[in-house]
Amino acid sequence: MTEDQVKLVQETFAKVAPISEQAAIMFYDRLFEVAPAVKAMFPPDMTEQRKKLMATLAVVVNGLSNLPSVLPAASALAKRHVGYGARPEHYPVVGGALLWTLEKGLGEAWTPDVAAAWTTAYGTLSGYMISEAYGGAQAAE
């Protein structure tokens, strides 16, 4: 990621943070709409899960300026997700739901440059997580 992309991701996430609860609801609603089979991996009461999602996103977004600082946590998270039933093919679906949520939440602030920055950020992190959890052969292209 370029410094400009990191800055765009961090600036736009700061705009979403005040509506984090609604953003998390939108994200999971979208995820379960496009991939209903994954809903079984989640608890019936999603309150804590939504908080964890937004807290994790905040740590990752804030750590983008120093990516090596977040990689150990990303690796641990990826390995935990294997135990929940997550598979490599889920990562692009989750990414799509995340980008959709950001687009809806940011409205006019969702520009082509912002979309590219978030796509790069998610692609970088998800590729690393897939590699850590499943080995390099499964990494997203």
N, C-alpha and C positions, 0 to 999 in steps of 0.2 A: 504494500500500500504506500502511496505517496503521502507526504506530510499534509498536502491539501485534502486528500481523501480522509485521512484521520480527523482533520479539523472539521470537515463536513459531517462526518458521522457523529462526532462529539457534540457539535452545535445542534444538529437536528435531534439527537437523543435528548438533549436538554429541553427541547420544546415538547417532547413527548412525556418526559418525566412527570410533569404536573397532572397528566391524565393517565398515569401508569396503571391504575386499576381498570379503567375503561379499555386501555390499550391491551391489557392482558386478557380481558374478556373477549375482545374482538379477535385477538390472536387465536385463542383456543376454540372459539366458535368457528372461525375460518378453518383451522386445522381439522376439526372434527367433521366439518362440511366436506372438505376435499379428500379426507382420508378417515372415514368413519371407523375403520378397523382399529386405528390406534387409540381410540377412546377407552378401550378395555385396559390399556396400560396405565391409566390415570385413576386417582381416587374419585369416588362419587362427589365429595365436597372438594371443589377446586380452589377454595380460598387460599390455602397455604401454598399450593402449587403456583398460583398466579403471582403471589408475593415472591416466591423463589425465582420465578422467571425474570421478573423485573429487577430483582437484586442482582442476579447473575449477569443480566445484560448491562447493568450499570457498572459492575466490576470490569467486564470485558471491554466495554466502550471506553471507560476511563483508562484502561490499561493498554489501549491500542498504541499510545505514544511510546510505550516500552513493551512491545509484544512478548519478549521472553519472560516478563514478569507474570503474565497470565497463563502461559503455556502449561505449567505444572497443574494448575487448577483445571484447565481445559482437558488435560489428559485424564485426570481423576474423574471428572464429570463424564467423559466419554466412556470410560470403563464401567462406571456405575450404570450408565444407560444400557449397556449390553445386558446387565442383569434385569432390567425392566422390560426387555424384549425389543429394544431398538435395533434396527438393522441399517446397513449403509444406505439402502434405498429410501429410508425415512428422512435422511438429512435434506435432500432437495425439496421434499414436500414441506418440511418445517421451514426451510428458507423461503419458499414461496409464500407461506402463510405470514411469515415475519415481514417480508417486503410489502405484501398486500396491506398488512396492518399499518405499517409506517406510511404507506401512500395515503391511506384513508385518514390516518391521524394527522399527517402534516399538511394535507390539502395542497394549496398553491406552493408551499415550501418544498414539495416533492418535485424536484427538477431532474432532468436527465443526469446532471452531475451528481446529485444526491443519490439517485438510484444506482448509478455506477459505483459510487463509493461504498454504499451498503452492500451491494452485490459482491464487490471485491472483499470487503470485510468478512461477510458471511462465508464466502467461498474459501478464503484463506483459513478461517477458523474451523469450518466444518471439514475441510480436507485434512487438516492436522488431526482433528478428533477422530475421524474415520481411520486414519493411519494408526493412531495410538490404540484404538479399540480393536481393530480388525486386522491390522498389518497393512503395509504399503500397497499390496496388490489390490486392496479394496478401495483405495483412496479415490475420491471423486476427481474427475478430469477438469 
